[in-house]
Amino acid sequence: MRSVRARAAIGATLVVAVALVAAGLAVLSVLRTNLIDQADLQAEVAAREVAGQLALDTAYADLDLDDEEDHPVQVTDEEGRVVFVSKGLRAISGTASTGVSPVPSASAGATPSPGDDDDGDDDDGGDSARPARGEVSSDDPDFSDGTATVDGKQADYRFAAVEATTPAGLTLTVHAGAPLAAEQEAVNTVRGAMLTGLPLLLAVVAGVTWLVTRRALRPVEGIRREMAAITASEDLARRVPEPDSRDEIAALARTTNETLTVLEASVERQRRFVADASHELRSPIASLRTQLEVAEAHPELLDLPGAVADTVRLQVLAADLLLLARLDAGEKPGAARLEVGALVREEVSQRTGDRIPVTVEVAEDASYEVNGSRGQLVRVIGNLLDNARRHAAHRITVQVAADGSGVRVEVRDDGAGVPEDERERIFERFVRLDDARSRDDGGAGLGLAIARDVATRHGGTLTVHRAPGGGAAFRLWLPYAAAA
């Protein structure tokens, strides 16, 4: 039952079984109804033939009865007493009569006169529901189920009751039967065929469903085996087989391969990140250790400023790595409302020791509020200013302005700029364009990567363009704060 094939086969078999049983019952019901209708018609025809003869004042002994064995006839008077039975009829049930043998006073050929009518009605005062004298009732006959014993053989019959009034005014009821043996045999035959064929058909349905499901799931098994092999070998360069079909399984295989591609790139990026971080950490640690060992042996040669610089570099690098780890872990930015212009002015005001002054262009009467983390956005602005300081020649400009549904912060320098084919690569981690940015003075290549990650998590973008006067223009765009 844990197998998809087994569940599919059992489910399909149950559904087909229910449908076939319902259809079989409906077929049997329709067949039985049609056969009973045919028996009703035969019984009604036989009853009306006899009733017509009685209405013409035919004596009982002269009644013309066709096929008395298949259509037994019983005639009763108004009180339910039997006045005539067909030849060979020995017992009958289902006609509501008081007996089966004719009463002596109403023997064959002894038709009572109108004056002997038990109800005492004359020719004009009879019951309005009864047929007129010498006529057969035109109403639909009453039908009933019963049994009859003819020539010693008992069988089931369908009886039709038709009233007729003799010319003498006596109302008689003719009960004529039609055998149900053919109906019962037909229903039993069909039922037997259904009971015999149903298990075979269900077995075929179960087998076909099992085979079709097995064939349909064969690619899934191939995907599972390949995924197990990838897990065991830890080789993310492998891919699962993609079937040629254009169904859901092919889509599953494509999605799995796309996931493996993203996972491979993520793992490779993580490995490269660890390797680059180890390389970046090794240099200042080695330098700091060398200075401390020299100072231990020769205290007068201690380069204290150099040791402090290496320690600061280690501190900054460690802070950058921790921030990247938090961003990679999915840390969400805060929801505080921040005024971007004030953040820019505050960050610029704290950079009093920079060799190149920073010009801030912000409209005094404008408000540029965004939602986000104050610390992370300040980090982005600081990283962009650090990058501009390393590569600017004489001028750094920060412009804050509205841009569509958000605010744009553009940091421009008058340096060499960024080659167009490198404008995306510089946002990768540990990437430094030393040849194109010859004034690079020791950045680890994480500032721009951190800035773009923070911008993306705040629903914004960070791109680089050519500044109007030459140099690089880093453009940070953030959406306006949502209305409270």
Backbone torsions as a table, in degrees:
resi	resn	phi	psi	omega
1	MET	NA	-17.1	178.3
2	ARG	-78.8	-12.9	-179.6
3	SER	-82.1	138.1	176.4
4	VAL	-63.6	-38.4	178.7
5	ARG	-61.1	-44.0	-179.2
6	ALA	-65.0	-43.9	-179.9
7	ARG	-64.7	-39.8	179.2
8	ALA	-65.4	-43.2	-179.9
9	ALA	-64.7	-44.4	179.9
10	ILE	-65.7	-43.4	179.6
11	GLY	-61.8	-46.1	179.3
12	ALA	-63.7	-39.6	179.6
13	THR	-64.3	-42.8	179.1
14	LEU	-63.8	-43.2	179.8
15	VAL	-62.2	-46.2	179.5
16	VAL	-64.4	-39.3	179.7
17	ALA	-61.9	-45.8	178.4
18	VAL	-61.8	-43.2	-179.4
19	ALA	-64.3	-42.5	-179.3
20	LEU	-68.3	-39.7	178.2
21	VAL	-62.8	-44.8	178.5
22	ALA	-62.7	-43.9	179.2
23	ALA	-65.1	-39.7	178.9
24	GLY	-63.4	-43.1	177.2
25	LEU	-62.5	-38.9	178.6
26	ALA	-65.7	-42.3	179.2
27	VAL	-63.3	-44.5	179.0
28	LEU	-62.7	-39.8	179.1
29	SER	-64.8	-44.1	178.9
30	VAL	-65.1	-42.8	-180.0
31	LEU	-62.9	-46.2	179.8
32	ARG	-61.3	-42.4	179.8
33	THR	-62.1	-43.2	-179.6
34	ASN	-65.5	-42.6	-179.4
35	LEU	-67.4	-38.1	177.5
36	ILE	-66.1	-38.2	176.4
37	ASP	-61.2	-39.5	177.6
38	GLN	-65.5	-40.9	177.6
39	ALA	-64.7	-39.4	177.4
40	ASP	-60.0	-41.7	-179.3
41	LEU	-65.4	-43.3	178.7
42	GLN	-63.1	-43.1	180.0
43	ALA	-65.4	-40.4	-179.8
44	GLU	-64.8	-41.9	179.3
45	VAL	-61.5	-45.0	-179.6
46	ALA	-64.3	-40.9	-178.5
47	ALA	-67.1	-40.5	-178.5
48	ARG	-70.8	-31.0	177.0
49	GLU	-63.5	-45.8	180.0
50	VAL	-68.0	-41.6	179.7
51	ALA	-62.6	-36.4	178.3
52	GLY	-65.0	-38.7	178.2
53	GLN	-67.7	-38.6	179.1
54	LEU	-67.2	-35.3	178.3
55	ALA	-66.2	-23.7	177.2
56	LEU	-90.6	13.5	175.7
57	ASP	65.7	35.6	176.2
58	THR	-78.2	134.0	179.6
59	ALA	-66.0	151.8	-178.5
60	TYR	-57.4	-38.8	-177.2
61	ALA	-68.9	-20.1	-177.4
62	ASP	-99.6	3.8	-179.1
63	LEU	-63.0	134.6	179.0
64	ASP	-93.6	104.6	-178.2
65	LEU	-108.9	119.1	177.9
66	ASP	-88.7	130.5	173.7
67	ASP	52.9	65.3	-176.6
68	GLU	-63.9	-26.4	-178.9
69	GLU	-70.6	-40.8	-179.2
70	ASP	-84.4	-24.3	-177.7
71	HIS	-129.9	74.9	178.2
72	PRO	-64.7	146.5	-175.3
73	VAL	-126.9	139.1	173.6
74	GLN	-135.4	134.3	-179.8
75	VAL	-117.2	130.6	179.5
76	THR	-123.8	155.6	177.9
77	ASP	-90.4	-167.4	-174.3
78	GLU	-67.7	-24.0	179.6
79	GLU	-94.8	8.0	178.4
80	GLY	82.6	8.9	178.6
81	ARG	-82.5	139.7	-179.0
82	VAL	-74.7	127.0	179.0
83	VAL	-112.9	-13.6	179.4
84	PHE	-162.6	141.8	171.8
85	VAL	-135.2	151.8	179.9
86	SER	-73.2	166.8	-175.9
87	LYS	-65.9	134.7	176.4
88	GLY	86.6	-9.2	-179.3
89	LEU	-77.9	118.6	-177.1
90	ARG	-111.1	-27.6	180.0
91	ALA	-151.7	148.0	-178.3
92	ILE	-151.7	145.8	175.6
93	SER	-140.8	152.8	179.6
94	GLY	100.1	0.6	179.8
95	THR	-107.2	-0.8	178.4
96	ALA	60.9	27.5	178.1
97	SER	-89.9	163.1	-177.9
98	THR	-88.2	-6.4	-180.0
99	GLY	-171.0	-178.8	179.1
100	VAL	-117.2	-23.6	179.9
101	SER	-90.0	143.2	179.0
102	PRO	-63.4	142.8	177.0
103	VAL	-72.8	149.1	-175.4
104	PRO	-62.0	-33.7	-175.1
105	SER	-74.9	-9.2	-177.9
106	ALA	-128.8	52.0	-179.3
107	SER	-74.9	169.6	-176.8
108	ALA	-58.5	132.6	178.0
109	GLY	85.4	-6.2	-179.2
110	ALA	-101.2	71.6	-178.4
111	THR	-79.8	122.1	-178.1
112	PRO	-63.4	154.8	178.2
113	SER	-83.9	164.0	180.0
114	PRO	-56.7	-34.4	-178.9
115	GLY	-68.8	-17.8	179.7
116	ASP	-90.4	8.9	-179.4
117	ASP	-59.5	129.7	-175.1
118	ASP	-62.7	-28.6	-177.4
119	ASP	-82.1	-11.3	178.9
120	GLY	72.8	13.8	-179.7
121	ASP	-81.7	142.6	175.5
122	ASP	-88.6	-169.9	-175.8
123	ASP	-62.7	-34.1	-174.8
124	ASP	-101.0	-5.4	-174.2
125	GLY	-112.9	21.1	-179.6
126	GLY	-72.6	172.9	178.7
127	ASP	-65.7	132.3	-175.5
128	SER	-68.4	-22.8	-178.3
129	ALA	-78.5	-15.0	-177.5
130	ARG	-87.7	152.8	176.7
131	PRO	-67.0	154.7	177.9
132	ALA	-67.8	165.0	-177.6
133	ARG	-59.8	134.9	178.2
134	GLY	76.6	19.3	-179.0
135	GLU	-130.9	162.6	176.9
136	VAL	-106.7	140.9	-179.5
137	SER	-60.5	135.5	178.6
138	SER	-91.7	-3.4	178.5
139	ASP	-69.9	158.7	175.8
140	ASP	-62.9	138.0	-178.9
141	PRO	-71.7	160.3	173.9
142	ASP	-89.2	133.2	-178.6
143	PHE	-111.1	146.7	179.0
144	SER	-152.4	157.7	176.1
145	ASP	-98.6	143.7	179.2
146	GLY	-167.1	-171.9	178.9
147	THR	-127.2	158.3	177.3
148	ALA	-147.0	143.8	177.0
149	THR	-109.0	111.7	-178.6
150	VAL	-119.5	121.6	-179.5
151	ASP	54.6	38.9	176.2
152	GLY	81.1	2.6	-179.3
153	LYS	-112.7	121.5	179.9
154	GLN	-94.2	137.1	-179.4
155	ALA	-150.4	163.9	177.2
156	ASP	-85.6	141.0	-178.3
157	TYR	-135.3	159.9	171.1
158	ARG	-111.7	118.7	-174.1
159	PHE	-102.7	141.0	173.4
160	ALA	-117.4	132.7	-178.5
161	ALA	-110.5	120.4	-179.2
162	VAL	-124.8	131.9	179.8
163	GLU	-92.1	146.6	176.5
164	ALA	-144.6	146.1	179.6
165	THR	-115.0	127.0	-179.7
166	THR	-75.0	164.3	176.1
167	PRO	-59.3	-23.6	178.4
168	ALA	-80.2	-3.3	177.6
169	GLY	91.9	8.9	179.3
170	LEU	-87.8	125.6	179.2
171	THR	-91.3	123.6	-179.0
172	LEU	-118.7	150.9	177.2
173	THR	-116.3	123.0	-179.1
174	VAL	-99.6	122.5	175.1
175	HIS	-106.9	113.8	178.1
176	ALA	-118.5	138.5	-176.2
177	GLY	-111.6	152.8	172.8
178	ALA	-123.4	134.0	-174.8
179	PRO	-68.0	145.5	177.3
180	LEU	-103.8	9.6	-177.9
181	ALA	-62.9	-42.6	-179.9
182	ALA	-64.0	-40.7	178.9
183	GLU	-63.3	-46.4	-179.3
184	GLN	-64.3	-38.9	179.6
185	GLU	-66.5	-42.0	179.7
186	ALA	-64.6	-44.4	179.6
187	VAL	-64.4	-42.7	179.7
188	ASN	-64.9	-37.6	178.9
189	THR	-64.5	-46.6	179.6
190	VAL	-64.7	-41.9	179.0
191	ARG	-62.3	-42.6	178.6
192	GLY	-63.3	-41.3	178.2
193	ALA	-63.1	-39.7	178.7
194	MET	-66.1	-44.4	-179.8
195	LEU	-64.9	-32.0	178.4
196	THR	-76.2	-42.1	-175.5
197	GLY	-80.5	-24.4	-176.8
198	LEU	-60.9	-49.8	179.0
199	PRO	-61.0	-39.2	178.9
200	LEU	-64.2	-43.1	-180.0
201	LEU	-65.5	-40.4	178.4
202	LEU	-65.2	-37.4	176.8
203	ALA	-63.6	-40.7	177.4
204	VAL	-64.2	-43.5	179.5
205	VAL	-62.0	-44.8	179.9
206	ALA	-63.1	-43.7	-179.6
207	GLY	-65.6	-44.3	179.7
208	VAL	-64.6	-42.1	178.5
209	THR	-62.1	-42.3	178.8
210	TRP	-60.2	-47.0	-177.8
211	LEU	-67.7	-43.4	-179.3
212	VAL	-64.9	-42.9	179.3
213	THR	-65.5	-39.5	178.2
214	ARG	-62.3	-41.9	179.1
215	ARG	-67.6	-39.4	-178.9
216	ALA	-68.0	-33.4	-177.5
217	LEU	-90.1	-1.1	179.5
218	ARG	-59.0	-43.3	175.8
219	PRO	-61.6	-32.8	178.4
220	VAL	-64.3	-39.4	177.7
221	GLU	-64.2	-38.7	176.2
222	GLY	-63.2	-40.5	177.2
223	ILE	-63.6	-42.2	-179.6
224	ARG	-63.3	-44.6	-179.7
225	ARG	-62.5	-42.6	-179.7
226	GLU	-66.7	-39.4	177.2
227	MET	-64.3	-38.4	176.8
228	ALA	-64.1	-39.9	178.7
229	ALA	-66.5	-39.3	178.0
230	ILE	-64.1	-41.3	178.9
231	THR	-63.8	-41.0	-178.5
232	ALA	-70.4	-38.7	-176.8
233	SER	-88.2	-16.2	-176.5
234	GLU	58.0	27.1	178.2
235	ASP	-98.5	96.1	-177.0
236	LEU	-77.0	-2.6	176.9
237	ALA	-78.7	-14.6	179.2
238	ARG	-76.5	157.2	-179.7
239	ARG	-133.7	152.0	179.1
240	VAL	-78.4	152.7	179.2
241	PRO	-69.3	138.8	178.5
242	GLU	-106.7	118.1	178.8
243	PRO	-66.8	157.7	-179.4
244	ASP	-74.3	-16.8	-178.8
245	SER	-67.6	161.4	180.0
246	ARG	-110.1	37.7	-176.9
247	ASP	-100.7	-169.1	-176.7
248	GLU	-65.4	-30.5	-179.3
249	ILE	-69.7	-39.8	175.5
250	ALA	-62.5	-39.9	176.9
251	ALA	-64.1	-38.6	176.7
252	LEU	-61.8	-43.6	179.5
253	ALA	-63.4	-42.7	178.8
254	ARG	-63.2	-44.1	179.5
255	THR	-63.9	-38.9	177.8
256	THR	-62.4	-43.3	178.5
257	ASN	-65.8	-38.0	176.2
258	GLU	-63.9	-39.6	177.0
259	THR	-64.1	-41.2	177.5
260	LEU	-63.9	-37.1	177.7
261	THR	-63.5	-46.0	178.4
262	VAL	-64.5	-40.8	179.9
263	LEU	-64.8	-41.6	178.7
264	GLU	-62.1	-44.5	179.0
265	ALA	-63.6	-39.0	179.9
266	SER	-65.2	-44.8	179.5
267	VAL	-64.9	-41.9	179.0
268	GLU	-63.6	-40.9	177.4
269	ARG	-64.3	-39.1	178.8
270	GLN	-65.8	-41.8	177.9
271	ARG	-63.6	-44.2	178.9
272	ARG	-64.3	-36.4	178.9
273	PHE	-64.2	-44.3	179.1
274	VAL	-63.3	-43.2	179.7
275	ALA	-63.5	-45.0	-179.9
276	ASP	-65.9	-39.6	178.9
277	ALA	-64.0	-40.8	178.2
278	SER	-62.4	-40.1	179.3
279	HIS	-66.0	-43.2	-179.0
280	GLU	-67.0	-35.7	179.7
281	LEU	-74.8	-29.3	-175.4
282	ARG	-65.1	-39.7	-175.1
283	SER	-64.9	-54.9	179.8
284	PRO	-65.9	-32.3	178.3
285	ILE	-66.7	-43.7	178.3
286	ALA	-63.7	-41.1	178.9
287	SER	-64.3	-44.3	-179.6
288	LEU	-64.5	-40.4	179.1
289	ARG	-64.3	-42.1	179.1
290	THR	-60.7	-44.2	-179.5
291	GLN	-63.5	-40.3	-180.0
292	LEU	-68.6	-37.4	178.0
293	GLU	-67.1	-39.7	176.6
294	VAL	-64.8	-42.0	-179.7
295	ALA	-65.5	-32.8	179.0
296	GLU	-66.7	-38.8	-179.1
297	ALA	-82.3	-36.0	-178.2
298	HIS	-134.4	84.6	-177.1
299	PRO	-54.3	-30.7	-177.6
300	GLU	-70.3	-14.8	-179.7
301	LEU	-97.6	9.5	-178.8
302	LEU	-62.4	122.5	175.6
303	ASP	-95.0	81.9	-175.8
304	LEU	-62.6	-46.4	177.7
305	PRO	-58.1	-39.4	179.4
306	GLY	-65.5	-39.6	178.2
307	ALA	-65.3	-40.2	177.8
308	VAL	-64.2	-41.5	-179.9
309	ALA	-63.2	-42.9	178.0
310	ASP	-65.1	-38.2	178.0
311	THR	-64.6	-42.7	177.5
312	VAL	-62.3	-42.2	179.1
313	ARG	-61.5	-42.3	176.5
314	LEU	-61.7	-41.4	-180.0
315	GLN	-62.8	-45.1	179.8
316	VAL	-64.6	-43.7	-179.7
317	LEU	-63.6	-42.2	178.1
318	ALA	-62.8	-40.4	178.0
319	ALA	-63.7	-40.9	178.1
320	ASP	-63.4	-43.6	-179.6
321	LEU	-64.5	-40.3	178.1
322	LEU	-65.0	-40.7	178.3
323	LEU	-64.1	-43.1	177.6
324	LEU	-62.4	-38.8	178.4
325	ALA	-62.9	-40.2	179.0
326	ARG	-67.9	-39.0	179.0
327	LEU	-66.2	-41.3	179.2
328	ASP	-66.6	-28.3	179.0
329	ALA	-77.6	-3.0	176.4
330	GLY	91.4	24.0	178.5
331	GLU	-61.1	128.3	-177.6
332	LYS	-90.1	142.5	177.5
333	PRO	-68.6	158.8	178.6
334	GLY	-69.6	173.9	-178.3
335	ALA	-113.8	20.7	-179.5
336	ALA	-72.4	149.3	177.1
337	ARG	-88.5	123.5	-175.0
338	LEU	-125.1	143.9	176.7
339	GLU	-98.6	114.0	-171.8
340	VAL	-64.2	-41.5	-179.8
341	GLY	-58.7	-41.8	179.3
342	ALA	-66.7	-38.1	177.9
343	LEU	-62.0	-42.5	-179.5
344	VAL	-64.5	-46.9	180.0
345	ARG	-60.8	-41.4	-178.2
346	GLU	-65.2	-42.7	-179.3
347	GLU	-67.4	-41.3	179.9
348	VAL	-66.7	-37.6	-178.2
349	SER	-64.7	-24.5	-178.8
350	GLN	-86.3	-6.1	-177.9
351	ARG	-98.9	63.1	-176.2
352	THR	-78.9	-19.1	-176.2
353	GLY	-95.5	3.3	-179.4
354	ASP	-66.4	145.6	-179.1
355	ARG	-73.3	-22.5	180.0
356	ILE	-120.3	124.0	178.9
357	PRO	-67.7	152.9	-178.6
358	VAL	-108.5	130.4	177.5
359	THR	-98.0	127.7	-179.3
360	VAL	-108.1	129.4	178.3
361	GLU	-118.5	100.3	179.4
362	VAL	-137.1	131.0	177.5
363	ALA	-65.1	133.1	-174.9
364	GLU	-68.6	-36.3	-174.8
365	ASP	-93.8	7.1	-178.2
366	ALA	-98.8	152.6	177.6
367	SER	-126.2	124.8	-177.6
368	TYR	-121.3	85.6	-176.7
369	GLU	-97.9	136.8	176.8
370	VAL	-133.0	164.1	173.5
371	ASN	-99.7	136.2	178.3
372	GLY	167.3	-169.1	179.8
373	SER	-93.8	123.5	-178.7
374	ARG	-61.0	-46.3	-177.7
375	GLY	-62.8	-41.0	-178.6
376	GLN	-70.5	-40.0	179.9
377	LEU	-69.4	-38.2	175.3
378	VAL	-61.9	-36.6	178.6
379	ARG	-64.2	-40.8	178.5
380	VAL	-61.4	-49.3	-178.9
381	ILE	-61.7	-42.2	179.1
382	GLY	-63.1	-42.5	178.9
383	ASN	-63.0	-40.2	178.6
384	LEU	-66.4	-38.6	177.9
385	LEU	-68.8	-38.2	176.7
386	ASP	-62.4	-42.7	179.4
387	ASN	-63.6	-43.1	179.2
388	ALA	-65.9	-38.0	-179.6
389	ARG	-62.9	-37.0	-177.8
390	ARG	-70.4	-24.7	-171.4
391	HIS	-119.2	-4.5	-179.9
392	ALA	-77.7	152.3	176.7
393	ALA	-93.6	-54.4	-177.3
394	HIS	-137.1	-13.9	-168.4
395	ARG	-145.0	137.7	172.7
396	ILE	-131.6	129.8	-178.5
397	THR	-127.7	134.8	174.7
398	VAL	-117.7	120.9	-178.5
399	GLN	-117.0	129.9	176.8
400	VAL	-115.9	123.7	-177.3
401	ALA	-152.6	161.5	176.1
402	ALA	-74.1	145.4	179.5
403	ASP	-147.3	93.8	-179.5
404	GLY	65.8	-123.6	-178.0
405	SER	-92.9	18.8	-179.3
406	GLY	-152.4	-167.3	-178.7
407	VAL	-118.0	142.7	-178.8
408	ARG	-113.8	128.8	174.0
409	VAL	-114.7	115.9	-176.8
410	GLU	-117.3	122.7	178.4
411	VAL	-107.6	116.7	-175.8
412	ARG	-116.2	141.2	171.9
413	ASP	-128.6	167.7	-178.7
414	ASP	-108.6	34.2	179.5
415	GLY	-83.2	-154.3	-176.4
416	ALA	-76.9	-14.4	-178.5
417	GLY	81.1	179.8	-178.3
418	VAL	-114.8	125.0	177.1
419	PRO	-54.8	145.2	-174.5
420	GLU	-61.4	-35.5	-178.8
421	ASP	-77.9	-4.2	179.3
422	GLU	-110.9	4.5	-171.2
423	ARG	-72.5	-14.2	173.4
424	GLU	-100.3	-33.5	-176.6
425	ARG	-67.4	-27.4	-177.4
426	ILE	-68.1	-14.6	178.3
427	PHE	-88.9	0.4	174.1
428	GLU	-79.9	157.3	-175.3
429	ARG	-74.1	139.1	177.7
430	PHE	63.1	26.8	176.7
431	VAL	-100.1	126.3	176.4
432	ARG	-134.5	126.3	-179.6
433	LEU	-90.8	77.7	-174.3
434	ASP	-66.4	-33.7	-178.7
435	ASP	-70.8	-47.2	-177.8
436	ALA	-77.4	-29.4	-178.5
437	ARG	-113.8	73.5	-169.4
438	SER	-67.5	-14.8	-177.7
439	ARG	-91.2	7.6	178.7
440	ASP	-55.1	124.6	-174.1
441	ASP	-117.1	39.5	169.8
442	GLY	114.6	11.3	176.2
443	GLY	-66.4	150.8	-178.5
444	ALA	-86.7	-4.5	-179.2
445	GLY	81.6	22.0	179.5
446	LEU	-109.7	-18.0	-173.8
447	GLY	-60.5	-49.4	-179.1
448	LEU	-69.2	-35.6	177.3
449	ALA	-63.0	-42.6	178.0
450	ILE	-64.5	-43.1	-178.2
451	ALA	-60.5	-43.7	-179.9
452	ARG	-68.6	-41.3	179.2
453	ASP	-60.1	-43.4	179.8
454	VAL	-65.2	-42.6	179.3
455	ALA	-61.6	-42.8	-180.0
456	THR	-63.0	-42.6	-179.7
457	ARG	-71.2	-14.8	173.8
458	HIS	-95.6	10.7	179.4
459	GLY	77.8	16.7	-177.9
460	GLY	-114.5	-165.6	-179.4
461	THR	-138.8	159.0	174.4
462	LEU	-140.2	118.9	-178.8
463	THR	-132.9	165.8	178.5
464	VAL	-123.2	139.7	-178.8
465	HIS	-136.3	179.0	174.8
466	ARG	-89.7	129.9	179.5
467	ALA	-69.2	152.5	-179.0
468	PRO	-56.0	-38.8	-179.5
469	GLY	-96.1	16.8	-174.1
470	GLY	95.9	163.9	-176.4
471	GLY	89.9	-167.3	-176.5
472	ALA	-106.7	146.3	175.6
473	ALA	-128.0	107.4	177.7
474	PHE	-90.9	122.3	-172.3
475	ARG	-112.1	112.4	176.8
476	LEU	-102.0	124.9	178.8
477	TRP	-120.6	131.1	179.5
478	LEU	-129.9	140.3	179.1
479	PRO	-72.0	150.8	177.8
480	TYR	-62.8	156.5	178.7
481	ALA	-64.1	141.0	178.5
482	ALA	-68.5	147.8	179.6
483	ALA	-65.2	141.2	-179.5
484	ALA	-68.9	NA	NA
